[in-house]
Amino acid sequence: MRGSACRVSSCRASNATRGAHRASTPTGGRPPVPRRAPPVQRARNRPGFGAFQHASLRHSDATLGHHPEPPMLTASQLKGLRALVIDDIREMRSMLRDTLAEAQIKDIVLAPDARTAVESIRSAPFNLILSDYDLGPGTDGQQLLEYLRQERLLPPGGLFFIISADSTIDRVASAAEMLPDGYLVKPVATEQLLNRIEEALARHVELRPMYAAVHAARFDEGLAQCERFLKAGPRFRVELLRHMSMCQVALGRWDDALLTYRAALKVRSSMTWASIGIARCCLAMGDIDAARQRLTTILKDRPYHAGAYDLLIELLERTGDVEGALKVATRAAEHIPSSVRSRRQAEIAYLADDFEIADTALTKVVRQTANAITRDSRNSALLAQVSLARGDPKRAMQLIAKEASERPGDARTQALAAAIDVQAWTALRRHDEAADAAKRLERAFGVEAEPRTRLLIAKAAFTAGMTAQGMKVLDEAVKAAEGISTAENASTRALAAKVLADAGMTEQATGVVADRSEEAAKEAEAAVRKLRAGAFDEAVEMVNLALPKAPEHTGVLTAAVEIYLMTMRLKGVRPDLLAQVQAALTRLRVRGTADPDRLKRMNAYLQKLEAGVSEPVAEMPDVAS
């Protein structure tokens, strides 16, 4: 697609930008407490490291180098904070407590591990959490943050800092996966820690209404708050643009989101989140090639960026390239060694029938999370499903039986156990046991669970011969995923297609995995063919059906405009079609994704119609050309 504004290449971070994030050096005070961890491995000269080291992993105007620092918080504001310090070494807990006390923070709770921390957080929320990365056996600091976000235990404006003795790029990139408010490398000077906390708190205090609205998923209100703060002045401009784009994407306002991402890149061209945002807009608008090109460029420059990997995987899944998605997921797991990355790699490997990779990755995830609060029975269930695919039903039952015995009151885990048992006993030709497991499975049909768990239940239903019930569960899972996110929708559809294909329902599998935007594009092309055959009313009716399926798809929008224009030229102006043409042309013009020459000719046609001129404008483009 010529002239696409989605094709602007990504820019590398400048040395000046990275310099704004340089590490502070200790300025005295207590000597650092010896750690069990090996000596800090310096990685300042490794590619991509400058973007992370000692940096706030959220984007604030402090990184721009041209904006005055936010004002110091008052003593009363600091005194009113409630802080939680988590470290498995008592001396470190005491040292951090004393540091916070120097800043007049009085309400400070200490926790030696993640489980104790969660208990404290459940009892009353904290404004500030400082957590060591290494918390001894069990849950580490990154897994703790993952759990708190998943369970929505962090209040709006609550801050979470990770502190670690390890500054290697693998560790920092892994920590960045959950977007903490900062990552600090030991030894941390008192002044450095307090400056970072104070800077983040000042931002959150001032922008509290915006954070509260976004946290509560009130995106219209969040958008209004962002606009209000931006009109008030340039303070926190980048943070506000980031949250504005989040709200616009959540509301499906892709045109506005594209403008916001461009505005952010004008402030600083190296902001990767904005470049990824443009790629997401391109994908939503149907410009697959532009989205792929931008993401590939980002990952070439920043091979540790989790968000770019996620969106590229989503793109490949949506286009049916499972092998390509597996290659990308494997690269992500190598660069960012976290259980989240390994789990994603395993899911895609299972879709690609690469059960060896899936087994290895899931075994790693189950081992890493065995004693963590992020332990999830779905990991063992998927590993059991992989074992079934590898012809080992006994191992599959052993894996899920352990989970079921340790979580007897968890309905989801028991449903997964029934699903695995049905398939395993059937594979072993133990029909009586399979029938008993099928009875348990029937009770699981009504269990509330996320889409991918529902799909494993549907797979077991097909194995048990309960085809109608399985299709009902599968359809419910696919519909539920559509309301969660585009990424969840893509991965759920891909898994649903595999479940159906494994059950011998190839035709249904093809229908499930089809991307609605691509389906709409084909329908728009068919409408154009009707137009060329002189069936104007039928062409309008067909394109009207295609538009709601992909209202942001550039190709569908362009086809609709041209069909409407040609119909009105030959059959007379219709106010409803004229209004749709005007709105669509405005969107295409603002986003800049349509061919500029074609857009110019369509605008000329529109002006003639609005002026009441009946003769055709020369060289009206064919949609199919």
LUMKE-844971 format. One record per residue (C-alpha): y, z, x. Coordinates in steps of 0.1 Angstrom, whole numbers. Layout:
REM LUMKE-844971
<<Y,Z,X>>
...
END
This chain:
REM LUMKE-844971
<<0,0,0>>
<<31,-12,18>>
<<62,10,21>>
<<44,42,11>>
<<65,72,20>>
<<33,91,23>>
<<26,74,56>>
<<52,92,77>>
<<34,104,108>>
<<31,140,116>>
<<53,154,144>>
<<41,177,172>>
<<56,211,176>>
<<85,212,201>>
<<85,236,230>>
<<117,251,216>>
<<99,260,184>>
<<70,275,202>>
<<94,294,224>>
<<108,312,193>>
<<73,327,189>>
<<69,339,225>>
<<53,373,230>>
<<73,404,237>>
<<63,424,268>>
<<57,461,267>>
<<88,481,274>>
<<73,514,283>>
<<60,543,262>>
<<24,555,260>>
<<-1,536,281>>
<<-26,515,261>>
<<-58,532,251>>
<<-88,515,268>>
<<-109,494,244>>
<<-146,485,244>>
<<-136,449,241>>
<<-136,427,273>>
<<-103,421,290>>
<<-78,399,271>>
<<-85,363,278>>
<<-52,344,281>>
<<-50,310,265>>
<<-13,301,266>>
<<-20,267,281>>
<<-47,256,256>>
<<-37,230,231>>
<<-24,243,198>>
<<-22,279,210>>
<<16,281,211>>
<<18,277,173>>
<<-2,310,168>>
<<4,334,197>>
<<21,366,187>>
<<35,346,158>>
<<39,355,122>>
<<14,334,104>>
<<38,330,75>>
<<68,307,80>>
<<101,325,81>>
<<136,314,91>>
<<133,336,122>>
<<114,307,137>>
<<141,282,133>>
<<164,294,161>>
<<196,287,142>>
<<197,314,115>>
<<209,349,120>>
<<182,376,119>>
<<179,394,86>>
<<197,427,84>>
<<180,460,94>>
<<164,479,65>>
<<181,512,57>>
<<164,544,66>>
<<158,552,29>>
<<140,519,24>>
<<117,525,54>>
<<112,561,44>>
<<99,550,9>>
<<72,528,23>>
<<35,537,20>>
<<15,525,50>>
<<-22,523,59>>
<<-35,522,95>>
<<-70,510,100>>
<<-87,513,134>>
<<-121,525,145>>
<<-107,543,175>>
<<-90,576,167>>
<<-65,575,195>>
<<-52,540,183>>
<<-48,553,148>>
<<-28,582,160>>
<<-6,560,182>>
<<2,536,154>>
<<9,565,131>>
<<34,579,155>>
<<50,545,160>>
<<55,542,122>>
<<68,577,120>>
<<95,569,146>>
<<108,543,120>>
<<111,571,94>>
<<80,560,75>>
<<65,592,62>>
<<37,583,39>>
<<10,571,63>>
<<-28,571,56>>
<<-54,566,84>>
<<-88,549,79>>
<<-115,545,105>>
<<-132,515,88>>
<<-129,489,60>>
<<-148,508,33>>
<<-126,538,37>>
<<-96,516,37>>
<<-106,499,4>>
<<-112,533,-12>>
<<-76,543,-3>>
<<-62,510,-15>>
<<-80,513,-48>>
<<-65,548,-53>>
<<-29,536,-48>>
<<-14,504,-34>>
<<3,502,0>>
<<34,483,11>>
<<22,479,46>>
<<-13,476,62>>
<<-19,475,99>>
<<-55,467,107>>
<<-74,462,140>>
<<-95,431,141>>
<<-125,448,155>>
<<-135,477,133>>
<<-169,484,147>>
<<-201,476,128>>
<<-197,459,94>>
<<-164,445,82>>
<<-137,432,106>>
<<-100,430,99>>
<<-102,393,88>>
<<-130,400,64>>
<<-111,430,50>>
<<-81,408,43>>
<<-103,382,27>>
<<-118,408,4>>
<<-84,423,-6>>
<<-71,388,-15>>
<<-102,380,-35>>
<<-101,413,-54>>
<<-63,410,-58>>
<<-58,445,-42>>
<<-27,435,-23>>
<<5,441,-44>>
<<33,414,-45>>
<<52,418,-13>>
<<25,439,4>>
<<23,431,41>>
<<-9,429,62>>
<<-8,427,100>>
<<-38,421,122>>
<<-38,437,156>>
<<-63,427,183>>
<<-71,429,220>>
<<-82,393,219>>
<<-56,365,222>>
<<-80,335,225>>
<<-73,306,203>>
<<-107,309,185>>
<<-99,345,175>>
<<-63,338,164>>
<<-73,306,145>>
<<-100,326,127>>
<<-76,353,118>>
<<-51,327,105>>
<<-77,316,79>>
<<-66,343,55>>
<<-28,341,63>>
<<-19,376,74>>
<<18,383,78>>
<<13,386,115>>
<<-11,387,144>>
<<-2,410,172>>
<<-20,412,206>>
<<-25,446,223>>
<<-9,463,240>>
<<18,462,214>>
<<52,477,223>>
<<68,500,198>>
<<100,479,196>>
<<80,447,191>>
<<59,461,163>>
<<88,476,144>>
<<109,445,147>>
<<81,424,133>>
<<75,448,104>>
<<112,452,97>>
<<117,414,96>>
<<89,408,72>>
<<98,437,50>>
<<135,426,48>>
<<123,392,35>>
<<99,407,10>>
<<125,432,-3>>
<<151,405,-9>>
<<126,380,-24>>
<<107,405,-45>>
<<112,388,-79>>
<<99,355,-65>>
<<69,370,-49>>
<<60,390,-81>>
<<62,359,-103>>
<<40,338,-79>>
<<15,366,-75>>
<<12,369,-113>>
<<7,330,-116>>
<<40,327,-136>>
<<48,295,-118>>
<<77,284,-140>>
<<94,317,-134>>
<<85,316,-97>>
<<101,281,-94>>
<<132,293,-111>>
<<135,323,-87>>
<<131,299,-57>>
<<159,277,-70>>
<<181,307,-77>>
<<177,321,-41>>
<<182,286,-25>>
<<215,282,-44>>
<<226,316,-31>>
<<225,304,5>>
<<203,293,34>>
<<186,327,41>>
<<148,324,40>>
<<151,287,32>>
<<117,278,47>>
<<98,306,29>>
<<115,296,-4>>
<<106,259,0>>
<<70,269,8>>
<<67,289,-24>>
<<86,263,-44>>
<<61,237,-34>>
<<32,261,-43>>
<<47,264,-78>>
<<53,227,-82>>
<<17,219,-72>>
<<3,245,-95>>
<<23,230,-124>>
<<12,195,-115>>
<<48,184,-106>>
<<38,162,-77>>
<<71,142,-76>>
<<91,174,-71>>
<<65,188,-47>>
<<68,157,-25>>
<<106,161,-24>>
<<103,198,-15>>
<<78,191,14>>
<<102,164,27>>
<<131,188,25>>
<<111,214,45>>
<<103,188,72>>
<<140,180,75>>
<<146,216,84>>
<<118,215,110>>
<<96,185,115>>
<<67,206,131>>
<<58,226,100>>
<<22,216,94>>
<<20,232,59>>
<<46,207,47>>
<<29,177,62>>
<<-4,188,46>>
<<15,192,14>>
<<26,156,16>>
<<-10,146,22>>
<<-20,165,-9>>
<<6,147,-30>>
<<-6,114,-16>>
<<-42,123,-27>>
<<-30,133,-62>>
<<-11,101,-65>>
<<-41,80,-56>>
<<-29,70,-21>>
<<-62,79,-4>>
<<-56,60,28>>
<<-22,76,34>>
<<-36,111,28>>
<<-65,105,52>>
<<-43,90,79>>
<<-19,120,77>>
<<-46,146,78>>
<<-64,128,107>>
<<-31,129,127>>
<<-25,166,119>>
<<-60,175,131>>
<<-56,155,163>>
<<-25,175,172>>
<<-37,208,157>>
<<-75,210,157>>
<<-74,247,146>>
<<-57,242,113>>
<<-80,253,84>>
<<-59,239,56>>
<<-60,203,70>>
<<-98,205,73>>
<<-101,218,37>>
<<-80,190,23>>
<<-98,163,43>>
<<-131,176,31>>
<<-119,175,-5>>
<<-107,139,0>>
<<-141,129,14>>
<<-160,147,-13>>
<<-139,130,-40>>
<<-146,96,-25>>
<<-184,103,-23>>
<<-185,104,16>>
<<-207,135,19>>
<<-217,125,55>>
<<-181,123,65>>
<<-173,156,48>>
<<-202,173,68>>
<<-188,160,101>>
<<-154,174,93>>
<<-169,207,81>>
<<-189,210,113>>
<<-158,204,134>>
<<-140,231,114>>
<<-168,256,120>>
<<-168,249,157>>
<<-130,253,161>>
<<-126,282,136>>
<<-157,305,139>>
<<-155,324,106>>
<<-180,330,78>>
<<-158,311,55>>
<<-161,280,77>>
<<-198,284,82>>
<<-204,288,44>>
<<-185,256,37>>
<<-204,237,64>>
<<-237,249,48>>
<<-227,238,13>>
<<-219,203,24>>
<<-250,201,46>>
<<-271,210,15>>
<<-254,182,-4>>
<<-262,158,25>>
<<-298,169,25>>
<<-293,181,61>>
<<-313,213,55>>
<<-316,223,91>>
<<-278,226,96>>
<<-275,243,62>>
<<-302,268,71>>
<<-286,276,105>>
<<-251,280,91>>
<<-262,302,62>>
<<-284,324,83>>
<<-253,330,105>>
<<-232,339,74>>
<<-258,363,60>>
<<-261,380,93>>
<<-223,382,99>>
<<-217,397,64>>
<<-248,419,61>>
<<-229,452,65>>
<<-195,438,54>>
<<-176,444,21>>
<<-175,406,18>>
<<-213,404,16>>
<<-221,380,-13>>
<<-254,375,-30>>
<<-245,338,-34>>
<<-250,333,4>>
<<-286,345,2>>
<<-292,325,-29>>
<<-280,293,-13>>
<<-301,301,18>>
<<-331,306,-6>>
<<-323,273,-22>>
<<-323,256,12>>
<<-356,273,20>>
<<-371,258,-12>>
<<-358,224,-1>>
<<-375,228,32>>
<<-408,236,15>>
<<-408,274,21>>
<<-409,290,-14>>
<<-422,324,-1>>
<<-392,328,22>>
<<-369,319,-7>>
<<-383,347,-28>>
<<-381,372,0>>
<<-345,364,6>>
<<-334,367,-30>>
<<-357,397,-38>>
<<-339,417,-11>>
<<-305,410,-28>>
<<-319,417,-63>>
<<-334,450,-52>>
<<-302,462,-36>>
<<-280,451,-66>>
<<-301,460,-97>>
<<-271,463,-119>>
<<-253,431,-109>>
<<-260,405,-136>>
<<-250,375,-114>>
<<-274,385,-86>>
<<-302,390,-111>>
<<-295,356,-126>>
<<-297,340,-92>>
<<-330,358,-85>>
<<-344,344,-118>>
<<-333,309,-108>>
<<-349,310,-74>>
<<-381,326,-87>>
<<-386,299,-113>>
<<-384,272,-87>>
<<-405,291,-61>>
<<-434,300,-85>>
<<-434,264,-98>>
<<-436,251,-62>>
<<-466,274,-56>>
<<-482,262,-89>>
<<-483,298,-102>>
<<-476,289,-138>>
<<-479,324,-153>>
<<-454,338,-129>>
<<-431,308,-134>>
<<-432,313,-171>>
<<-422,350,-167>>
<<-394,340,-144>>
<<-383,314,-170>>
<<-379,341,-196>>
<<-356,360,-172>>
<<-337,328,-166>>
<<-331,323,-204>>
<<-313,356,-204>>
<<-292,344,-175>>
<<-277,315,-194>>
<<-250,337,-209>>
<<-241,355,-177>>
<<-205,350,-165>>
<<-204,334,-131>>
<<-184,310,-111>>
<<-192,272,-113>>
<<-216,269,-83>>
<<-237,298,-94>>
<<-240,283,-128>>
<<-252,250,-112>>
<<-281,268,-94>>
<<-290,283,-128>>
<<-289,248,-143>>
<<-311,235,-115>>
<<-337,261,-123>>
<<-335,253,-160>>
<<-344,216,-152>>
<<-373,228,-131>>
<<-386,249,-160>>
<<-383,220,-184>>
<<-354,234,-203>>
<<-333,202,-200>>
<<-310,208,-229>>
<<-300,243,-218>>
<<-296,231,-182>>
<<-273,203,-193>>
<<-252,227,-213>>
<<-249,251,-183>>
<<-241,222,-160>>
<<-214,208,-183>>
<<-198,243,-186>>
<<-197,247,-148>>
<<-180,213,-143>>
<<-154,220,-170>>
<<-147,254,-156>>
<<-142,240,-121>>
<<-115,216,-134>>
<<-93,246,-143>>
<<-97,263,-109>>
<<-84,238,-83>>
<<-89,202,-72>>
<<-110,214,-43>>
<<-133,234,-65>>
<<-135,205,-89>>
<<-145,181,-61>>
<<-172,203,-46>>
<<-186,214,-80>>
<<-189,178,-91>>
<<-207,168,-59>>
<<-232,197,-63>>
<<-236,189,-100>>
<<-245,153,-90>>
<<-271,165,-66>>
<<-286,189,-91>>
<<-290,160,-116>>
<<-303,136,-90>>
<<-329,161,-78>>
<<-340,164,-114>>
<<-344,126,-117>>
<<-313,121,-138>>
<<-296,95,-116>>
<<-275,79,-142>>
<<-260,112,-154>>
<<-254,121,-117>>
<<-233,90,-112>>
<<-212,99,-142>>
<<-206,135,-131>>
<<-195,127,-96>>
<<-170,100,-106>>
<<-134,108,-98>>
<<-113,106,-129>>
<<-84,91,-110>>
<<-106,62,-98>>
<<-121,59,-133>>
<<-85,56,-146>>
<<-76,30,-120>>
<<-106,8,-131>>
<<-95,12,-167>>
<<-60,1,-158>>
<<-73,-29,-140>>
<<-93,-38,-171>>
<<-62,-34,-192>>
<<-44,-59,-169>>
<<-72,-84,-175>>
<<-67,-80,-213>>
<<-30,-86,-208>>
<<-36,-118,-189>>
<<-59,-129,-217>>
<<-31,-125,-242>>
<<-45,-93,-258>>
<<-12,-74,-255>>
<<-18,-47,-281>>
<<-53,-40,-267>>
<<-39,-39,-232>>
<<-13,-13,-242>>
<<-40,8,-260>>
<<-63,7,-229>>
<<-36,17,-204>>
<<-25,45,-228>>
<<-61,59,-225>>
<<-61,56,-187>>
<<-27,73,-180>>
<<-37,108,-192>>
<<-67,108,-169>>
<<-45,102,-138>>
<<-8,106,-147>>
<<2,108,-110>>
<<-19,78,-97>>
<<5,52,-83>>
<<-17,23,-92>>
<<-22,34,-128>>
<<15,41,-132>>
<<24,6,-118>>
<<-1,-11,-140>>
<<12,7,-171>>
<<49,-2,-163>>
<<40,-39,-159>>
<<19,-40,-191>>
<<46,-24,-211>>
<<73,-47,-197>>
<<53,-79,-204>>
<<44,-67,-239>>
<<81,-60,-247>>
<<92,-93,-232>>
<<70,-113,-255>>
<<67,-90,-286>>
<<101,-73,-287>>
<<115,-40,-273>>
<<98,-8,-285>>
<<117,24,-280>>
<<85,44,-272>>
<<74,19,-245>>
<<109,16,-231>>
<<111,54,-226>>
<<78,54,-209>>
<<88,26,-185>>
<<121,43,-177>>
<<103,76,-169>>
<<76,60,-148>>
<<100,39,-128>>
<<120,70,-120>>
<<90,87,-107>>
<<78,58,-87>>
<<113,54,-72>>
<<117,91,-63>>
<<83,95,-47>>
<<85,62,-28>>
<<48,54,-30>>
<<50,20,-48>>
<<55,-13,-30>>
<<93,-16,-27>>
<<94,-53,-36>>
<<73,-49,-67>>
<<94,-19,-77>>
<<126,-40,-73>>
<<112,-67,-96>>
<<101,-42,-122>>
<<136,-27,-122>>
<<151,-61,-127>>
<<128,-67,-157>>
<<138,-34,-172>>
<<175,-41,-168>>
<<171,-75,-186>>
<<153,-58,-215>>
<<179,-31,-217>>
<<207,-57,-217>>
<<189,-77,-245>>
<<182,-108,-223>>
<<151,-126,-235>>
<<144,-150,-207>>
<<118,-138,-181>>
<<129,-127,-147>>
<<115,-149,-119>>
<<85,-139,-99>>
<<73,-110,-121>>
<<44,-96,-100>>
<<8,-97,-112>>
<<-7,-63,-112>>
<<-39,-76,-97>>
<<-21,-95,-69>>
END
